[in-house]
Amino acid sequence: MKKTLVVLLILVLAFSVITPPVSATSGPQKVFDIRIMLQVSQSQINGSLAWVGTFDIYVKLKDPNYRAYFEYLARKNETNATRQFANFVYNLVYNNLKKDLNDKLEGSNLSAVIYIPPEGPVHVTSNWSATVRFSIVPFLVPNGPYLKCPFYGPLDFVFQGQIYSFSWERLMMIFPEDYKIRELVPKPNDLSNNVAIWENGDYIPYIELYNPVYLFQTFINSTRKTIEISFDPNEGYLQFNATFTGMTAPKSVTDLLILTFRQSMKIMSISARNTKDGVEVIGVAKPEVAYRETRKAKIWLISIKLPGRFDRIIVRNGKYSLAPDGTLIITYTEEKMDYLPYVVLLAVVVGAGVVLWLWRRHKGEKAEIEDVLDRVDTIEIEGEENGGEE
């Protein structure tokens, strides 16, 4: 008889899990000990940057009746008991939280997408414990100069046809280190290095971070901007060193700064670093190049679009002009050796040499002829003299 009553009680308890709610009551849920770790980050999704909230929820069954129920199942078939416990956690933890998050977007023009691991959101561990993991996008949305979380507020926990609060022992939220927190409500019990911890609650806090675009515009408007450029005619590359003086920047701003260079230039390599009083960006880009030659020079006409307005532009070994759309046009000239004067001089020298040689040759030939004529005259005279003697 006892066994029958236990089985009936177990069946009633199991059936009550999937019974729809019929009334609302106050008070925290008493089924699980729950600890939540929530990591906020940016990720590329379908080619666009999106804010992701990744939930890691650690649950441990504490209700004595359900612990007895799953222990009873495990004695008969441990695999079946584990599977049923996973379904139990799925319904009470994952489904409750998923519904709550979706309900918070009602009446807005936002829609959230939930991503779960390939093996599913629930992973059962030991001693009737489990981890629930999933991600929701977007977790933060733009709100003027800030980013805010649209899911803030109390959470519900539907159990045995009633609504309880989704109470947890601890909530840890991890924000990107380089993002500046504007507001967290309620105030966390601990906040250090952009890691906030709340104890004993049933809500998602109100969150506001400074929008990186807003911080970026503040940075650009508050700094003096100088760019120094040199062109390598052998490689066809342009090297640049851009300095932004007057304010250091978090990584989110330097990332956007690099992005603006990449969007306007054909970047080969680029890096950025904080200096004592600002940011330095160093890179190599491939500009548009036109080339021509004259007798005296090799001339490169280089054009490249700058990522914004600079207070000072320095071009090494070249002259530049700036088009209205921010395109920098550089004329780089390399002088050639002009051989024409030397060719003319050589021609004169050679010509003079030829003339001299011809003159000398002519003079030599004339001397030879005169010498021959002298000899002929001498022979004739000698002949006449000999003939006279005969």
C-alpha positions as CSV (number, residue, x, y, z in Angstrom):
1,M,0.0,0.0,0.0
2,K,2.9,2.4,0.8
3,K,4.5,1.8,-2.5
4,T,1.3,2.5,-4.3
5,L,0.9,5.8,-2.5
6,V,4.5,6.8,-3.2
7,V,4.0,6.1,-6.9
8,L,0.7,8.0,-7.0
9,L,2.4,11.0,-5.3
10,I,5.2,10.8,-7.8
11,L,2.8,10.8,-10.7
12,V,0.9,13.7,-9.3
13,L,4.1,15.7,-8.8
14,A,5.3,14.9,-12.3
15,F,2.0,15.8,-13.8
16,S,1.9,19.1,-11.9
17,V,5.1,20.3,-13.7
18,I,3.3,20.6,-17.0
19,T,0.0,21.9,-15.7
20,P,-0.7,25.4,-17.0
21,P,-0.8,28.2,-14.4
22,V,-4.2,29.0,-12.9
23,S,-3.3,31.5,-10.2
24,A,-0.5,33.9,-9.2
25,T,1.1,33.8,-5.8
26,S,3.9,35.8,-4.2
27,G,7.1,34.2,-2.9
28,P,10.3,32.8,-4.3
29,Q,10.6,29.5,-6.1
30,K,11.8,26.7,-3.8
31,V,12.6,24.0,-6.3
32,F,16.2,24.9,-7.1
33,D,19.3,26.6,-5.8
34,I,20.1,28.9,-8.8
35,R,23.3,30.8,-9.6
36,I,23.5,32.8,-12.9
37,M,26.6,33.9,-14.8
38,L,25.7,36.3,-17.6
39,Q,28.4,37.4,-20.0
40,V,27.8,40.5,-22.3
41,S,29.9,40.7,-25.5
42,Q,29.9,41.7,-29.1
43,S,29.9,39.1,-31.8
44,Q,29.7,38.9,-35.6
45,I,26.2,37.5,-36.5
46,N,25.2,37.3,-40.2
47,G,27.9,39.8,-41.1
48,S,26.9,42.4,-38.5
49,L,28.1,43.2,-35.0
50,A,25.5,42.4,-32.4
51,W,25.3,42.5,-28.6
52,V,25.0,39.0,-27.1
53,G,24.0,38.0,-23.6
54,T,25.3,34.5,-22.8
55,F,23.6,32.8,-19.8
56,D,25.3,30.0,-17.8
57,I,22.7,29.0,-15.1
58,Y,23.9,26.5,-12.5
59,V,20.9,24.8,-10.8
60,K,20.7,22.2,-8.0
61,L,17.5,20.5,-7.1
62,K,16.6,21.2,-3.5
63,D,12.9,20.3,-3.3
64,P,12.9,17.1,-1.1
65,N,9.8,15.5,-2.8
66,Y,11.3,15.8,-6.3
67,R,14.7,14.6,-5.1
68,A,12.9,11.5,-3.7
69,Y,11.1,11.1,-7.0
70,F,14.3,11.2,-9.1
71,E,16.2,9.0,-6.7
72,Y,13.3,6.5,-7.0
73,L,13.6,6.6,-10.8
74,A,17.4,6.3,-10.7
75,R,17.2,3.0,-8.7
76,K,15.1,1.5,-11.5
77,N,16.8,3.1,-14.5
78,E,19.5,5.8,-14.1
79,T,19.5,6.8,-17.8
80,N,15.8,7.3,-17.8
81,A,16.0,9.3,-14.5
82,T,18.8,11.6,-16.0
83,R,16.7,12.2,-19.1
84,Q,13.6,13.0,-17.1
85,F,15.6,15.4,-14.8
86,A,16.9,17.1,-17.9
87,N,13.4,17.6,-19.1
88,F,12.4,18.9,-15.7
89,V,15.1,21.5,-15.7
90,Y,14.3,22.4,-19.3
91,N,10.7,23.1,-18.5
92,L,11.1,24.9,-15.2
93,V,14.4,26.8,-15.8
94,Y,15.0,27.3,-19.5
95,N,11.3,27.6,-20.7
96,N,10.4,29.9,-17.8
97,L,13.3,32.2,-18.5
98,K,12.9,32.1,-22.3
99,K,9.2,33.1,-21.9
100,D,10.0,35.9,-19.5
101,L,12.6,37.4,-21.8
102,N,10.2,37.3,-24.8
103,D,7.4,38.7,-22.8
104,K,9.6,41.7,-21.9
105,L,9.8,42.7,-25.6
106,E,6.0,42.8,-26.0
107,G,4.8,46.2,-27.3
108,S,8.3,47.1,-28.6
109,N,9.6,46.8,-32.1
110,L,12.3,44.5,-30.9
111,S,12.5,40.8,-31.5
112,A,15.1,38.5,-29.8
113,V,16.8,35.4,-31.2
114,I,17.9,32.7,-28.8
115,Y,20.8,30.5,-29.6
116,I,21.4,27.1,-27.9
117,P,24.3,24.7,-28.1
118,P,24.0,21.8,-30.7
119,E,23.5,19.3,-27.8
120,G,20.7,21.4,-26.3
121,P,20.6,24.0,-23.5
122,V,20.6,21.6,-20.5
123,H,23.6,19.6,-19.4
124,V,23.0,17.3,-16.4
125,T,25.9,17.0,-13.9
126,S,26.0,15.1,-10.6
127,N,23.8,15.1,-7.5
128,W,20.7,16.3,-9.4
129,S,22.4,19.4,-10.7
130,A,22.6,20.8,-14.2
131,T,23.9,23.7,-16.3
132,V,21.6,25.6,-18.6
133,R,23.3,27.5,-21.3
134,F,22.0,29.7,-24.1
135,S,22.6,33.1,-25.7
136,I,20.1,35.9,-26.6
137,V,20.6,38.6,-29.3
138,P,20.3,41.5,-29.0
139,F,21.0,41.8,-25.3
140,L,21.9,45.5,-25.5
141,V,20.3,48.0,-27.9
142,P,21.2,51.7,-28.7
143,N,19.5,54.3,-26.6
144,G,20.9,57.7,-27.7
145,P,24.5,58.0,-26.4
146,Y,24.0,54.8,-24.4
147,L,23.4,51.1,-24.7
148,K,20.7,49.6,-22.6
149,C,19.3,46.2,-21.8
150,P,15.5,45.8,-22.7
151,F,15.1,42.7,-20.5
152,Y,15.4,44.3,-17.1
153,G,12.9,43.7,-14.4
154,P,11.5,40.8,-12.2
155,L,11.4,37.3,-13.5
156,D,8.6,34.7,-13.1
157,F,8.8,31.0,-12.3
158,V,5.7,28.9,-13.2
159,F,5.5,25.8,-11.0
160,Q,2.6,23.5,-10.1
161,G,0.0,25.8,-11.7
162,Q,1.2,28.9,-9.8
163,I,3.6,31.8,-10.5
164,Y,6.5,32.4,-8.2
165,S,9.5,34.7,-8.5
166,F,12.5,33.3,-10.4
167,S,14.7,33.7,-7.3
168,W,18.4,33.1,-7.5
169,E,21.2,33.1,-4.9
170,R,23.7,35.0,-7.1
171,L,23.9,36.8,-10.4
172,M,27.3,37.6,-11.9
173,M,27.4,39.9,-14.9
174,I,30.6,40.2,-17.0
175,F,30.9,43.3,-19.2
176,P,33.6,44.0,-21.7
177,E,36.5,45.5,-19.8
178,D,36.9,48.5,-22.2
179,Y,33.2,49.6,-22.0
180,K,32.3,52.2,-19.5
181,I,29.3,51.4,-17.3
182,R,26.9,54.4,-16.9
183,E,24.3,52.8,-14.6
184,L,23.3,49.6,-12.9
185,V,20.0,49.4,-10.9
186,P,19.9,48.1,-8.3
187,K,23.4,48.8,-7.3
188,P,25.4,45.6,-7.3
189,N,26.9,44.1,-4.1
190,D,30.3,44.2,-5.8
191,L,31.7,45.8,-8.9
192,S,35.2,45.4,-10.0
193,N,36.9,45.4,-13.5
194,N,33.4,45.5,-15.1
195,V,32.3,42.4,-13.2
196,A,29.1,43.1,-11.2
197,I,27.7,40.7,-8.6
198,W,24.2,40.7,-7.0
199,E,23.1,38.5,-4.2
200,N,19.6,37.0,-3.5
201,G,17.4,38.5,-6.2
202,D,14.8,37.6,-8.8
203,Y,15.4,40.1,-11.6
204,I,17.6,41.2,-14.4
205,P,19.1,44.6,-13.4
206,Y,18.7,47.8,-15.4
207,I,21.9,48.2,-17.4
208,E,23.3,51.2,-19.3
209,L,26.7,51.3,-21.0
210,Y,28.1,54.2,-22.9
211,N,27.7,53.7,-26.6
212,P,31.1,53.2,-28.2
213,V,30.0,55.4,-31.2
214,Y,29.2,58.2,-28.7
215,L,32.5,57.8,-27.0
216,F,34.3,57.7,-30.3
217,Q,32.7,61.0,-31.4
218,T,33.6,62.5,-28.1
219,F,37.2,61.3,-28.6
220,I,37.4,62.7,-32.2
221,N,36.0,66.1,-31.2
222,S,38.3,66.4,-28.2
223,T,41.6,65.6,-29.8
224,R,44.1,67.3,-32.1
225,K,44.7,65.1,-35.1
226,T,48.0,64.9,-37.1
227,I,48.9,62.5,-39.9
228,E,52.3,62.0,-41.4
229,I,52.6,60.2,-44.8
230,S,55.5,58.9,-46.9
231,F,55.3,57.0,-50.2
232,D,57.6,54.2,-51.3
233,P,57.8,54.3,-55.1
234,N,59.6,50.9,-55.3
235,E,56.7,49.0,-53.6
236,G,53.9,51.4,-54.4
237,Y,52.8,51.5,-50.7
238,L,52.0,54.5,-48.5
239,Q,53.1,54.5,-44.9
240,F,51.3,56.7,-42.4
241,N,51.5,57.6,-38.7
242,A,48.4,59.3,-37.3
243,T,48.4,60.8,-33.8
244,F,45.3,61.9,-31.8
245,T,46.4,64.1,-28.9
246,G,44.4,65.2,-25.9
247,M,42.6,62.1,-24.7
248,T,43.3,58.4,-24.3
249,A,40.7,55.9,-25.4
250,P,39.3,52.5,-24.3
251,K,39.7,49.6,-26.7
252,S,36.2,50.0,-28.0
253,V,37.2,53.5,-29.3
254,T,40.5,52.4,-30.8
255,D,38.7,49.5,-32.5
256,L,36.3,52.0,-34.1
257,L,39.3,54.2,-35.0
258,I,41.0,51.4,-36.8
259,L,37.7,50.6,-38.5
260,T,37.4,54.1,-39.9
261,F,40.9,53.7,-41.5
262,R,40.0,50.3,-43.0
263,Q,36.7,51.7,-44.4
264,S,38.4,54.6,-46.3
265,M,41.9,53.1,-47.1
266,K,43.1,49.9,-48.7
267,I,44.9,48.9,-45.5
268,M,47.8,46.4,-45.7
269,S,48.6,46.5,-42.0
270,I,47.5,48.7,-39.1
271,S,47.8,49.0,-35.3
272,A,46.9,51.4,-32.6
273,R,48.2,52.1,-29.1
274,N,47.5,54.5,-26.3
275,T,50.3,57.0,-25.6
276,K,50.8,59.3,-22.6
277,D,48.2,61.9,-23.9
278,G,46.4,60.2,-26.8
279,V,46.4,57.5,-29.4
280,E,48.8,56.7,-32.1
281,V,47.8,54.7,-35.3
282,I,50.5,53.3,-37.5
283,G,49.8,51.6,-40.8
284,V,50.6,50.8,-44.4
285,A,48.0,51.3,-47.2
286,K,47.9,50.8,-51.0
287,P,46.8,54.0,-52.7
288,E,45.7,54.7,-56.3
289,V,48.8,55.5,-58.3
290,A,49.3,57.1,-61.7
291,Y,52.9,57.3,-63.2
292,R,54.6,59.3,-65.9
293,E,58.1,60.3,-66.9
294,T,59.6,63.4,-68.4
295,R,63.2,63.9,-69.6
296,K,64.2,65.2,-66.2
297,A,61.9,63.4,-63.7
298,K,59.8,60.3,-62.7
299,I,56.4,61.5,-61.4
300,W,53.9,59.6,-59.3
301,L,50.4,60.9,-58.7
302,I,49.0,59.3,-55.6
303,S,45.4,59.5,-54.3
304,I,44.0,58.1,-51.0
305,K,40.9,59.0,-49.0
306,L,41.6,60.0,-45.4
307,P,39.2,58.7,-42.7
308,G,38.3,62.2,-41.5
309,R,39.5,65.7,-41.0
310,F,43.1,66.2,-39.7
311,D,44.4,69.4,-38.2
312,R,47.8,68.9,-39.7
313,I,49.0,66.9,-42.7
314,I,52.7,66.2,-43.3
315,V,53.8,64.6,-46.6
316,R,57.4,63.5,-46.7
317,N,59.2,64.1,-50.1
318,G,56.1,65.2,-51.9
319,K,53.5,67.9,-52.4
320,Y,49.8,67.5,-51.7
321,S,46.4,68.9,-52.2
322,L,43.2,68.0,-50.4
323,A,39.9,67.4,-52.3
324,P,36.6,68.4,-50.8
325,D,35.6,64.8,-50.1
326,G,38.8,64.2,-48.0
327,T,40.8,62.6,-50.7
328,L,44.5,63.4,-50.4
329,I,46.3,63.9,-53.7
330,I,50.1,63.6,-53.5
331,T,52.6,64.4,-56.2
332,Y,55.9,62.5,-55.6
333,T,58.8,63.5,-57.9
334,E,62.1,61.7,-58.3
335,E,64.7,63.6,-60.3
336,K,66.4,61.8,-63.2
337,M,70.0,62.3,-64.3
338,D,70.0,64.6,-67.4
339,Y,72.5,63.1,-69.8
340,L,71.8,65.5,-72.7
341,P,74.5,68.1,-71.9
342,Y,77.0,65.3,-71.5
343,V,75.9,63.8,-74.8
344,V,76.2,67.1,-76.5
345,L,79.6,67.7,-75.0
346,L,80.7,64.2,-75.9
347,A,79.4,64.8,-79.5
348,V,81.4,68.1,-79.6
349,V,84.5,66.3,-78.3
350,V,84.1,63.4,-80.7
351,G,83.4,65.8,-83.6
352,A,86.4,67.9,-82.7
353,G,88.5,64.8,-82.5
354,V,87.2,63.6,-85.9
355,V,87.9,67.0,-87.5
356,L,91.4,67.1,-85.9
357,W,92.0,63.6,-87.1
358,L,90.8,64.3,-90.6
359,W,92.9,67.5,-90.6
360,R,96.0,65.7,-89.4
361,R,95.3,62.9,-91.9
362,H,94.9,65.4,-94.7
363,K,98.0,67.2,-93.6
364,G,99.9,64.0,-93.5
365,E,98.7,62.9,-96.9
366,K,99.7,66.3,-98.3
367,A,103.1,66.0,-96.8
368,E,103.5,62.5,-98.3
369,I,102.5,63.9,-101.7
370,E,105.0,66.7,-101.4
371,D,107.7,64.3,-100.3
372,V,106.9,62.1,-103.3
373,L,107.0,65.0,-105.6
374,D,110.3,66.1,-104.2
375,R,111.7,62.7,-104.7
376,V,110.5,62.6,-108.3
377,D,112.0,66.0,-108.9
378,T,115.3,64.8,-107.4
379,I,115.3,61.7,-109.6
380,E,114.6,63.7,-112.7
381,I,117.4,66.2,-111.9
382,E,119.8,63.4,-111.1
383,G,118.9,61.8,-114.4
384,E,119.5,64.9,-116.3
385,E,122.9,65.3,-114.7
386,N,123.9,61.8,-115.5
387,G,122.8,62.1,-119.1
388,G,124.8,65.3,-119.6
389,E,127.9,63.5,-118.5
390,E,127.5,60.9,-121.1
